[in-house]
Amino acid sequence: MATNNIKQIGKSSPPVQTQSTNAWQVMKPFVHFGIKATAAIAHTLIAIIKHIPKPGDHQKEKTGSNSKIVKI
């Protein structure tokens, strides 16, 4: 059966219990994951940028022994 919670005027309700945890304890795993994810993205972008050919690289290849130009 359902219980009746009758509130009476002048009587306060029992205080709500809160957990006494530190905010850093709760957020630490999320911060750790965010730092690791940012590092992974940064390393990936650095690797991609390093593999982009420089503008002067194709001219250095022409001065070598194989200086044939193929026109299509």
Kinemage of the C-alpha trace (Angstrom):
@kinemage 1
@onewidth
@group {chain A} dominant
@subgroup {mainchain}
@vectorlist {calphas} color= white
{ca met a 1} P 0.000 0.000 0.000
{ca ala a 2} L 1.034 3.546 -0.505
{ca thr a 3} L 2.201 5.491 2.495
{ca asn a 4} L 0.929 8.962 3.165
{ca asn a 5} L 3.516 11.651 3.683
{ca ile a 6} L 1.653 14.352 5.527
{ca lys a 7} L 3.531 17.598 5.956
{ca gln a 8} L 2.717 19.671 8.951
{ca ile a 9} L 3.106 23.415 9.141
{ca gly a 10} L 6.099 24.490 11.155
{ca lys a 11} L 8.016 21.236 10.891
{ca ser a 12} L 11.016 21.138 8.575
{ca ser a 13} L 11.797 18.224 6.354
{ca pro a 14} L 14.942 16.195 7.038
{ca pro a 15} L 18.034 17.678 5.373
{ca val a 16} L 19.073 16.207 2.047
{ca gln a 17} L 22.290 14.251 2.340
{ca thr a 18} L 24.984 15.285 -0.088
{ca gln a 19} L 28.102 13.396 -0.925
{ca ser a 20} L 31.199 15.096 0.331
{ca thr a 21} L 33.364 14.356 -2.707
{ca asn a 22} L 35.835 16.695 -4.206
{ca ala a 23} L 35.050 17.993 -7.697
{ca trp a 24} L 38.569 17.089 -8.840
{ca gln a 25} L 38.008 13.452 -7.885
{ca val a 26} L 34.980 13.345 -10.165
{ca met a 27} L 36.468 15.263 -13.106
{ca lys a 28} L 39.949 13.712 -13.070
{ca pro a 29} L 39.163 10.796 -15.470
{ca phe a 30} L 37.551 13.157 -17.971
{ca val a 31} L 40.463 15.589 -17.845
{ca his a 32} L 42.930 12.729 -18.254
{ca phe a 33} L 41.045 11.425 -21.297
{ca gly a 34} L 40.863 14.919 -22.803
{ca ile a 35} L 44.612 15.457 -22.468
{ca lys a 36} L 45.388 12.065 -24.009
{ca ala a 37} L 42.948 12.657 -26.886
{ca thr a 38} L 44.405 16.121 -27.562
{ca ala a 39} L 47.930 14.667 -27.610
{ca ala a 40} L 46.890 11.951 -30.066
{ca ile a 41} L 45.294 14.505 -32.397
{ca ala a 42} L 48.362 16.757 -32.180
{ca his a 43} L 50.752 13.910 -33.035
{ca thr a 44} L 48.559 12.914 -35.978
{ca leu a 45} L 48.487 16.457 -37.352
{ca ile a 46} L 52.259 16.805 -36.977
{ca ala a 47} L 52.809 13.540 -38.881
{ca ile a 48} L 50.473 14.682 -41.675
{ca ile a 49} L 52.185 18.067 -41.983
{ca lys a 50} L 55.645 16.456 -42.081
{ca his a 51} L 54.598 14.295 -45.042
{ca ile a 52} L 53.418 17.240 -47.165
{ca pro a 53} L 56.056 17.867 -49.834
{ca lys a 54} L 57.863 21.202 -49.731
{ca pro a 55} L 57.506 23.552 -52.724
{ca gly a 56} L 61.182 23.362 -53.752
{ca asp a 57} L 61.520 19.563 -53.612
{ca his a 58} L 60.369 18.893 -57.175
{ca gln a 59} L 62.948 21.341 -58.602
{ca lys a 60} L 65.796 19.531 -56.825
{ca glu a 61} L 64.775 16.297 -58.536
{ca lys a 62} L 65.037 17.923 -62.002
{ca thr a 63} L 68.688 18.897 -61.499
{ca gly a 64} L 69.725 15.276 -60.925
{ca ser a 65} L 70.804 12.766 -63.582
{ca asn a 66} L 67.198 11.964 -64.405
{ca ser a 67} L 65.998 15.307 -65.733
{ca lys a 68} L 63.503 14.021 -68.275
{ca ile a 69} L 60.188 15.848 -68.467
{ca val a 70} L 57.159 13.873 -69.556
{ca lys a 71} L 54.315 15.948 -71.011
{ca ile a 72} L 50.934 14.377 -71.357
